[in-house]
Amino acid sequence: MQLKPLSLMAMLGAALVITGCCSTTTAKSSGRSSYSSGSASKTTRTPAPAVQAEAPRPAPAAPRPGGYGPSHSTFEEGGIKYVKGSMGFPTGLRESSGILLEKVVPAEVLLGKPFSYEYKVINLTDYALTDVMVMDKVTDNFRTSDSSPKADSVSGGIATWKIGQLGPRETKTIKVTGSASSEGTITTCGWATYSPILCEPIRVVKPAIELAKTMPAQVTQCDPIPVKLVVRNNGSSTLTAVKVTDTLPSGLTTDAGQSSVSFDAGTLTPGQSKEFTFNAKAARTGSFDNPAKATSAQGVEAEAKASVKVVKPALTIACMTPPKKENLGLSYTEFIGRPFEVCFEVKNTGDAASASTVVSLPVPSGLTFRSATEGGANSGGTVTWNVGSLAPGASKKVCATFSAAAGGNYAFNATTRGACADPANTSCSVFIQGVNAILVEVVDSPDPIQVGEETTYTIKVTNQGGGLDLEQIGIKATFPDEVTPGTASNGGSVSGQTVTWPTVANLALNQTLTYTVKGKGVKQGDARLKVDVTTRLRTTPITELESTTVY
């Protein structure tokens, strides 16, 4: 440190001040030490190193390196000569001590003029020292005016500074200011103490673990459910044997069909995390709460839960045919050759959108496709409508127009499909009416006949068109008074003047039924044989008359 220089005049009248303590004869002094207790001139002394005044002498040479005791050196600064002393405490050797006390004093001072000297207390270790104290004892011919910092106590002429804790390699400085009260030698002695403490740190750590789990909030049933688990050591100690277990709720499994899955995270250092992923799949729709758990060998554990809602589109399809008509007692949709329309309504009754929704309708055999609404097209005998995406609760109506070349009952079987939606089917039928064309022919041979002669009536019933089979054909012949019935073919039954044949169940297109019956003339006249033909669809008979002349 920089000390305030003293003038040459002052130096000539000053005595030599040395560091350390010497056992020499004390010079008489009329002044009093600034470290006296109270206002009394008597100084109370403690068992400290003896401090006695001695005659001026040259500064001693520093001891050899490594030797015990204080070392001294001199230097000059600003024209003033100083003495610097140092010593290690508690052993006296720097190499084996914890504290080095350095002291710098001016070599000479002027009587009555203020001057300063300094202590530097230095921690020689890499560890903090506690209860550090510096003591200073000075001869009675030094009168103290100030010190920085102030001494904590003065007792028996000894000033004590309680430094307290001194950090690793830390240095603190004490500056004492005063003046000489008499000629001679001022001797100031200083020493330092501390409490050697053996400290060993024991680190206290806290094991802690956290687990985070994420899943999509909503998925469709046919999609995989990605699951992510992140386990993290959020404590201050290392965790070992860390394991993450995810037990899936009923209705969920892994994509490999497992109901639970475990992951070995091994060892996690503080702050370290590991991530695990897998895919789950749902066997049904609904909401699922999925908890997972992380454990470790240290006994700490954590839980995390995620929820997913599984939704699915559900398609229905309904068939709509034209209203039926009534004709000749027959319920039918349309006549042969006339166009008719069949419609289908597809609806999403599920809780997820049905993407790529399609309606397919095979064209029934015997029908001709004419057109379709909503972009429907016929390809390979199937009419297809690309409906697109149907939101939950939405519906779409599509129609197709056909015509029939022949009568009959035509069945329509439509199917709808969508992404993640189960197929749905519907069936309906349309009855196409043909126009019956029935030919009834009656011929007598011979004609005319005499009373008492016979003639043969030939009756023919032909299904000559209309596209339908004739069903439940009934034939009845009623004879006039001039002719009486005789033998009838094909099981014909004679009752009075009426001949009735058994009902024929079916007569195909262009097929003919042929019957014969004998008739005998019984009186003259223009005899008219009446033949009535009925079918299931024609309950009003078709009547044919055949005239026979009897003479």
C-alpha positions in Angstrom: 0.0 0.0 0.0 1.0 3.6 -0.4 2.0 5.2 2.9 2.1 9.0 3.4 5.7 10.1 2.9 7.4 12.0 5.8 9.7 15.0 5.4 13.5 14.5 5.8 13.4 16.9 8.8 10.9 14.6 10.5 12.9 11.5 9.8 16.0 13.0 11.5 14.3 13.3 14.9 12.5 9.9 14.8 13.4 6.6 16.4 13.5 3.3 14.6 10.4 1.1 14.7 10.7 -2.6 14.0 8.2 -5.5 13.6 8.0 -8.4 15.9 8.7 -8.5 19.6 12.1 -8.2 21.3 13.3 -9.0 24.9 15.3 -5.8 25.5 15.5 -3.1 28.1 12.6 -0.8 27.9 13.4 2.9 27.4 11.8 5.4 29.7 8.8 7.1 28.2 6.9 10.1 29.5 4.0 9.5 27.0 1.2 6.9 27.3 0.1 4.2 24.9 -3.1 4.8 22.9 -4.0 1.2 23.8 -4.3 2.1 27.6 -7.5 1.2 29.3 -9.7 4.1 30.3 -8.0 7.4 31.4 -5.6 6.0 33.9 -1.9 6.2 33.1 -1.3 2.7 34.3 -1.4 0.1 31.5 -2.8 -3.3 32.1 -0.9 -6.0 30.3 -2.0 -9.5 29.2 0.2 -12.6 28.7 1.3 -11.6 25.2 4.7 -11.5 23.6 6.9 -9.0 25.6 7.2 -5.6 24.0 10.1 -3.5 25.2 11.9 -0.4 23.9 15.3 -0.9 22.6 18.1 1.2 21.3 18.1 1.9 17.5 19.7 -0.8 15.5 20.0 -1.7 11.9 17.1 -3.7 10.3 17.9 -7.4 10.7 18.3 -9.5 7.6 15.6 -11.8 6.5 16.1 -15.4 7.8 17.0 -18.1 5.3 14.0 -19.4 3.2 12.0 -22.0 5.1 13.4 -20.9 8.5 11.2 -20.3 11.5 10.1 -16.9 12.6 9.4 -13.5 11.1 11.2 -12.2 8.0 12.2 -8.6 7.6 13.0 -6.5 4.6 13.4 -2.8 3.9 12.3 -0.7 0.9 12.1 2.9 0.0 9.1 4.6 -1.5 8.7 8.3 -2.1 11.9 9.1 -0.4 10.9 7.3 2.8 12.4 4.1 4.1 10.1 1.4 5.3 10.5 -1.9 7.1 8.3 -4.9 6.1 7.9 -7.9 8.3 5.9 -11.1 7.8 5.2 -14.3 9.7 3.0 -17.3 9.3 0.6 -18.3 12.0 0.3 -20.6 13.9 3.5 -22.4 13.0 5.7 -19.4 12.2 6.3 -20.9 8.7 4.4 -19.7 5.7 4.4 -23.1 4.1 2.7 -24.8 7.1 0.5 -22.0 8.3 -3.0 -20.9 7.5 -2.5 -17.1 7.9 0.3 -14.8 6.8 0.5 -11.6 8.7 2.4 -8.8 6.9 3.3 -5.5 8.6 4.8 -2.4 7.1 6.1 0.4 9.3 8.2 3.5 8.6 11.8 3.1 9.6 11.9 6.6 11.2 9.3 9.1 12.3 9.3 12.6 13.8 8.4 13.1 17.5 4.9 14.2 17.9 4.1 14.0 14.2 1.4 11.6 13.1 2.3 8.5 11.1 0.7 5.2 10.1 1.6 1.5 9.9 -0.4 -1.3 8.4 -1.2 -5.0 8.9 -2.2 -7.3 6.1 -3.8 -10.5 7.2 -3.8 -13.1 4.3 -5.6 -16.4 4.1 -2.9 -18.8 2.6 -5.4 -21.6 2.0 -8.0 -22.5 -0.6 -10.7 -22.7 2.2 -12.4 -20.2 4.3 -10.9 -19.6 7.8 -13.2 -18.7 10.7 -12.8 -16.8 14.0 -9.8 -14.9 12.5 -8.4 -12.3 15.0 -5.4 -9.9 14.7 -3.8 -8.5 17.9 -1.5 -5.5 18.1 0.6 -4.4 21.1 2.7 -1.3 21.0 5.2 0.3 23.5 4.0 3.1 25.8 5.7 5.8 23.8 3.1 5.5 20.9 -0.1 7.4 21.2 -2.8 6.1 18.8 -5.2 8.6 17.2 -7.1 6.3 14.9 -7.3 2.9 13.3 -9.2 1.6 10.2 -11.1 -0.5 10.9 -11.7 0.4 14.5 -10.4 -2.2 17.0 -13.1 -4.4 18.4 -11.5 -4.2 21.8 -8.6 -2.8 23.7 -7.5 -4.5 26.9 -4.2 -4.4 28.7 -2.6 -2.3 25.9 -3.5 -4.9 23.3 -5.9 -3.9 20.5 -7.9 -6.8 19.0 -9.6 -6.9 15.6 -12.1 -9.6 15.1 -11.9 -10.3 11.4 -14.3 -13.3 11.6 -14.4 -15.3 8.4 -11.6 -14.8 5.9 -12.4 -16.3 2.5 -10.0 -18.5 0.4 -6.8 -16.5 -0.4 -8.6 -13.4 0.8 -6.6 -10.4 2.3 -7.8 -7.8 4.7 -5.9 -4.6 5.8 -5.7 -2.9 9.2 -4.2 0.6 9.3 -3.1 2.2 12.6 -2.4 5.9 12.9 -0.7 7.7 15.8 2.4 9.6 16.9 5.5 9.2 19.1 5.2 10.8 22.6 9.0 10.6 23.3 12.3 10.0 21.6 13.6 6.5 21.5 12.2 3.4 19.8 8.6 2.5 19.3 8.1 -1.3 19.0 4.8 -2.7 17.7 4.2 -6.4 17.8 1.3 -8.2 16.1 0.0 -11.7 15.9 -3.0 -13.5 14.5 -5.1 -16.5 15.4 -8.0 -18.5 13.9 -10.0 -21.6 14.7 -9.0 -24.5 12.5 -12.2 -26.3 11.5 -12.4 -29.5 9.5 -15.4 -29.3 7.3 -16.7 -32.1 5.0 -19.8 -31.3 2.8 -22.6 -33.8 2.7 -24.9 -33.1 -0.2 -28.6 -33.6 0.4 -30.5 -34.5 -2.7 -34.1 -35.1 -3.4 -35.4 -37.8 -5.7 -38.3 -36.8 -7.9 -39.8 -38.0 -11.1 -42.5 -36.7 -13.4 -44.4 -38.3 -16.3 -46.2 -36.6 -19.2 -48.6 -38.3 -21.5 -50.2 -37.0 -24.7 -52.8 -38.5 -27.0 -55.1 -36.9 -29.7 -58.3 -35.5 -28.2 -60.3 -37.3 -30.9 -59.7 -39.9 -33.5 -61.9 -42.0 -35.8 -62.1 -45.7 -34.9 -60.2 -46.9 -38.0 -57.2 -44.6 -37.4 -54.3 -45.4 -35.1 -54.0 -43.5 -31.8 -50.5 -42.2 -31.3 -49.4 -42.2 -27.7 -46.4 -40.3 -26.3 -44.9 -40.8 -22.9 -42.1 -38.6 -21.5 -40.5 -39.5 -18.2 -38.2 -36.9 -16.6 -36.0 -36.8 -13.5 -37.1 -33.4 -12.0 -35.2 -34.0 -8.8 -31.6 -33.5 -7.7 -30.5 -37.2 -7.4 -29.9 -39.8 -10.0 -32.8 -42.3 -10.5 -32.1 -45.9 -11.4 -34.3 -48.7 -12.8 -36.8 -46.2 -14.1 -39.8 -48.0 -15.7 -42.9 -46.6 -17.5 -46.0 -48.8 -17.6 -49.2 -47.9 -19.6 -52.2 -50.1 -18.9 -54.8 -49.5 -21.6 -58.5 -49.4 -20.6 -61.1 -51.9 -22.0 -61.7 -51.2 -25.6 -58.1 -50.1 -26.4 -55.1 -52.2 -27.3 -51.8 -51.6 -28.8 -51.5 -52.0 -32.5 -50.0 -55.5 -31.7 -53.1 -56.4 -29.7 -51.6 -55.9 -26.2 -53.6 -54.5 -23.3 -50.5 -53.0 -21.6 -47.0 -51.9 -22.6 -43.9 -51.2 -20.5 -40.7 -49.3 -21.3 -37.4 -49.5 -19.5 -35.9 -46.0 -19.1 -32.9 -47.2 -17.1 -30.9 -44.5 -15.3 -31.9 -40.8 -15.4 -29.6 -38.1 -14.2 -31.1 -34.9 -12.8 -32.9 -33.0 -15.5 -32.6 -35.9 -18.0 -35.7 -37.2 -19.8 -36.6 -40.0 -22.1 -39.5 -40.3 -24.6 -41.4 -43.4 -25.6 -44.1 -43.7 -28.3 -46.6 -46.4 -29.5 -49.8 -46.7 -31.4 -53.1 -47.8 -29.8 -56.3 -48.9 -31.6 -59.9 -48.8 -30.6 -62.3 -51.8 -30.8 -65.3 -49.5 -30.3 -66.3 -45.9 -30.1 -66.5 -43.9 -26.9 -64.4 -41.9 -24.5 -61.3 -43.5 -22.9 -59.2 -42.4 -19.9 -55.8 -43.8 -20.2 -53.5 -43.6 -17.1 -49.8 -44.4 -17.1 -47.2 -44.8 -14.3 -43.5 -44.3 -13.9 -41.5 -45.9 -11.1 -37.8 -46.0 -9.9 -35.6 -48.0 -7.6 -35.5 -44.9 -5.3 -39.2 -45.4 -4.5 -40.5 -42.2 -6.2 -43.2 -42.6 -8.8 -45.5 -40.4 -11.0 -48.7 -40.9 -12.8 -50.1 -39.2 -16.0 -53.4 -39.5 -17.7 -54.6 -38.6 -21.1 -58.1 -39.0 -22.6 -59.2 -39.7 -26.2 -62.6 -39.8 -27.8 -63.1 -42.4 -30.5 -65.7 -41.6 -33.1 -67.0 -43.3 -36.2 -69.3 -42.6 -39.1 -72.4 -44.8 -39.4 -74.2 -44.9 -42.7 -77.8 -45.9 -43.5 -79.5 -46.1 -46.9 -83.1 -46.2 -47.8 -84.8 -47.0 -51.1 -87.7 -45.0 -52.5 -89.8 -46.3 -55.5 -92.6 -44.6 -57.4 -96.1 -44.9 -55.9 -98.0 -48.0 -57.1 -100.9 -47.8 -59.5 -104.1 -49.8 -59.7 -105.3 -51.2 -63.0 -107.5 -54.2 -63.6 -107.2 -55.1 -59.9 -103.3 -55.2 -60.2 -101.0 -53.1 -58.0 -98.0 -52.1 -60.2 -95.4 -49.3 -60.7 -95.3 -48.7 -64.4 -96.1 -50.2 -67.7 -93.5 -51.8 -69.9 -91.4 -49.3 -71.9 -92.3 -46.3 -69.8 -89.5 -44.7 -67.7 -89.6 -44.9 -63.9 -87.3 -43.5 -61.2 -85.8 -45.2 -58.1 -84.2 -43.1 -55.4 -81.9 -43.7 -52.5 -81.2 -41.6 -49.4 -77.9 -42.2 -47.6 -77.5 -40.7 -44.1 -74.6 -40.4 -41.6 -76.0 -41.3 -38.2 -72.6 -41.5 -36.6 -70.5 -39.0 -34.7 -67.7 -38.6 -37.3 -67.7 -37.4 -40.9 -67.9 -40.1 -43.5 -65.3 -39.3 -46.1 -65.4 -40.6 -49.7 -69.0 -41.8 -49.4 -70.1 -43.9 -52.4 -73.5 -45.4 -53.3 -73.5 -48.4 -55.7 -76.5 -49.9 -57.5 -76.2 -52.9 -59.9 -78.7 -52.5 -62.7 -81.3 -55.3 -62.5 -81.3 -57.6 -65.5 -84.0 -56.7 -68.0 -83.9 -52.9 -67.2 -82.3 -50.2 -69.3 -80.4 -47.4 -67.5 -81.5 -44.0 -68.8 -80.0 -41.3 -66.4 -79.0 -40.5 -62.9 -78.9 -37.4 -60.6 -75.9 -36.1 -58.6 -73.4 -37.2 -61.2 -74.3 -40.9 -61.0 -72.8 -42.9 -63.9 -73.4 -46.4 -65.2 -70.2 -48.4 -65.7 -70.1 -52.2 -66.2 -73.7 -52.6 -65.2 -73.5 -50.7 -61.9 -74.6 -47.1 -61.3 -72.2 -45.3 -58.9 -72.6 -42.0 -57.1 -69.6 -40.3 -55.4 -71.4 -38.5 -52.6 -68.2 -37.2 -51.0 -68.0 -36.3 -47.3 -71.1 -36.6 -45.1 -71.0 -34.8 -41.8 -72.6 -36.3 -38.8 -76.4 -36.1 -39.2 -76.1 -35.1 -42.9 -77.9 -37.0 -45.7 -77.9 -37.1 -49.5 -80.5 -38.2 -52.0 -79.6 -39.8 -55.4 -81.9 -41.1 -58.1 -81.7 -43.2 -61.3 -84.2 -43.6 -64.1 -84.8 -47.0 -65.8 -87.2 -48.6 -68.3 -88.3 -52.2 -68.8 -88.7 -54.2 -72.0 -90.7 -56.8 -70.2 -93.1 -56.9 -67.3 -92.2 -58.4 -64.0 -90.9 -57.6 -60.5 -87.4 -56.0 -60.5 -85.3 -56.0 -57.4 -82.9 -53.1 -56.6 -80.1 -53.9 -54.1 -78.0 -50.8 -53.3 -74.9 -50.5 -51.1 -73.2 -47.4 -49.5 -69.7 -47.2 -48.2 -67.5 -44.5 -46.7 -64.1 -44.1 -45.1 -64.1 -45.8 -41.7 -67.9 -46.5 -42.0 -69.3 -50.0 -42.2 -71.2 -50.7 -45.4 -75.0 -50.4 -45.4 -77.5 -52.0 -47.8 -81.1 -51.6 -48.8 -83.4 -53.5 -51.1 -86.7 -52.6 -52.8 -88.6 -53.8 -55.9 -90.6 -52.3 -58.7 -93.3 -54.3 -60.5 -93.7 -53.5 -64.2 -97.1 -54.3 -65.7 -97.4 -55.7 -69.1 -100.7 -55.2 -71.2 -102.4 -58.5 -71.5 -103.3 -59.5 -75.1 -105.6 -62.6 -75.1 -107.0 -64.1 -78.2 -110.1 -66.3 -77.8 -111.2 -68.3 -80.9 -114.3 -70.5 -81.2 -115.0 -72.6 -84.4 -117.8 -75.0 -85.1 -117.6 -77.8 -87.6 -119.8 -78.6 -89.4 -122.2 -75.7 -89.7 -125.1 -75.8 -90.4 -126.5 -78.9 -88.9 -130.0 -80.6 -88.9 -132.0 -81.3 -85.8 -130.5 -84.4 -84.4 -127.0 -83.9 -85.9 -123.8 -83.0 -83.9 -121.2 -80.4 -84.5 -117.8 -80.0 -82.7 -116.8 -76.6 -81.2 -113.1 -76.0 -81.0 -112.1 -73.3 -78.4 -108.6 -71.8 -78.5 -107.1 -69.3 -75.9 -103.8 -67.7 -76.9 -101.4 -65.4 -74.8 -100.4 -63.3 -77.7 -98.4 -60.5 -76.0 -98.0 -57.8 -73.3 -95.0 -59.3 -71.6 -96.9 -61.2 -68.9 -97.8 -64.8 -68.4 -101.5 -65.4 -68.1 -102.4 -66.8 -64.7 -105.5 -68.7 -63.4 -107.2 -69.0 -66.8 -110.8 -70.0 -66.5 -112.9 -71.1 -69.6 -116.6 -71.7 -69.6 -119.0 -72.4 -72.6 -122.7 -71.7 -72.4 -124.9 -73.5 -75.0 -128.0 -71.9 -76.5 -131.5 -73.6 -76.3 -131.1 -75.0 -79.9 -128.0 -77.1 -79.0 -127.4 -79.3 -76.1 -123.7 -79.9 -74.9 -122.1 -83.3 -75.3 -118.7 -84.7 -74.6 -115.9 -82.1 -73.6 -112.2 -82.6 -73.8 -109.5 -81.8 -71.2 -111.7 -82.6 -68.3 -114.5 -80.3 -69.2 -117.6 -80.7 -66.9 -121.2 -80.5 -68.3 -123.9 -79.1 -66.1 -127.1 -78.4 -67.9 -126.4 -76.0 -70.8 -122.9 -75.1 -69.3 -119.5 -76.7 -69.8 -116.7 -75.7 -67.4 -113.0 -76.6 -67.8 -110.6 -76.8 -64.9 -108.6 -73.6 -64.1 -105.2 -73.4 -65.8 -102.5 -72.0 -63.5 -100.3 -70.4 -66.1 -100.1 -69.7 -69.8 -96.8 -68.4 -71.1 -96.4 -65.8 -73.8 -97.4 -67.0 -77.3 -98.8 -70.3 -75.9 -102.3 -71.6 -76.6 -104.9 -73.7 -74.8 -107.2 -75.8 -77.0 -110.5 -77.4 -75.9 -113.3 -79.2 -77.8 -116.9 -79.9 -76.9 -119.7 -81.7 -78.8 -123.1 -80.1 -79.5 -126.3 -81.6 -80.8 -129.0 -79.7 -82.6 -132.4 -80.1 -80.9 -134.5 -77.4 -82.6 -134.3 -75.1 -85.5 -132.8 -71.6 -85.1 -129.7 -69.4 -85.1 -127.9 -70.9 -82.2 -125.2 -68.8 -80.5 -122.5 -70.6 -78.3 -121.0 -68.1 -75.7 -117.4 -68.8 -74.5 -116.2 -66.8 -71.4 -112.4 -66.6 -70.6 -111.1 -65.1 -67.3 -107.6 -64.7 -65.8 -106.2 -63.5 -62.5 -105.9 -60.0 -63.9 -109.1 -60.1 -65.9 -111.9 -60.9 -63.7 -114.4 -59.5 -66.2 -114.7 -62.2 -68.8 -113.5 -62.0 -72.4 -116.6 -63.3 -74.3 -116.5 -64.9 -77.7 -119.8 -66.0 -79.6 -120.0 -68.6 -82.2 -123.2 -68.9 -84.4 -124.5 -72.3 -85.6 -127.5 -72.7 -87.8 -129.8 -75.6 -86.9 -132.5 -76.6 -89.5 
